[in-house]
């Protein structure tokens, strides 16, 4: 499909630079595949679901994966994307023309890494010096990797260390937050439990590739970056049982959805899963594992807008986004939410 089919005009003032407080006070646009829409808030979520439905959260924890260092007199920026092994990470590099294989980047705070290999997509493999876990090094030298559409408008600060982390964050390894879950509070979780709505956890370490634009004219030519994920066998079994009993599995965030779909067989049975996924979902895809999605509002021509268009229909989502823009919904990572029920 042509990438331009997923384009729309978004005013800059609709891009949220900070989350609302409290988190569950964010607005939520409820959309049905027949085109029906309703303006709600995230705190209304329990009333939008039925007892026995299951929400699936991503428990990944964002690490301070943004680094700035020196290679001689050149300033080099690095955004870690995906762990290769104990000491090596794939990273997207800023000012990459000043970096050659074998060069050492000094990130300060006794943190340094060698440019070991350049990959076909332009990213580098960085090999970190020393014996300390890379996560420990990042705590000293790294900053929170805010999305470029926020970081280009303001500096990262101490508040982001809390704001850009979900209440479920447990497994360190993401370089981007599963932002749909940023809206959840203890108050909201208590309301969901009282309504009889369950929840389960999986882990997908979101990579920096989630922010990479689609640069090709046709979606068939786009190459997705891979990310590592895990679904435990007991979680898969409980989700399958819920669906067999007529209840819905609702993914909280596109990261949860993509991993569930990666783990599902053709007949819709979710299996245990551990490994990489580079699933790319566009219109025409047959969803097997989920019955709904809660997600924030995404970038024009992005893989994530293509995903929601696959779930609900492209025209439905273009209309929904036009409504959201007209009603001053807040977009992107720190923005408002949508509940998509096909």
Secondary structure, 3 states (H helix, E strand, C coil): CEHHHHCCCCCHHHECCCCCCCHHHCEEEEEECCCCEEEEEHHHHHHHCCCCCEEEEECEEECCCEEEEEECCEEEEEEEEEECCCCEEEEEEECHHHCCCCCEEEEECCEEEEEEEECCCCCEEEEECCCCCHHHHHHHHCECCCCHHHHCCCCCCHHHHHHCCCCCCCEEEECCCCHHHHHCCHHHHHHHHHCCCEEEEEEECCCHHHHCCCCCCEHHHCCCCCEEEEECHHHHHHHHHHHHCCCCEEEECHHHHHHHHHHECCCCCECCEEEEECCCCCCCCCCCCCCEEEEECCCCCCHHHHHHHHHHCHHHHHHHHHHHHHCCCCECCCCCEEEEEC
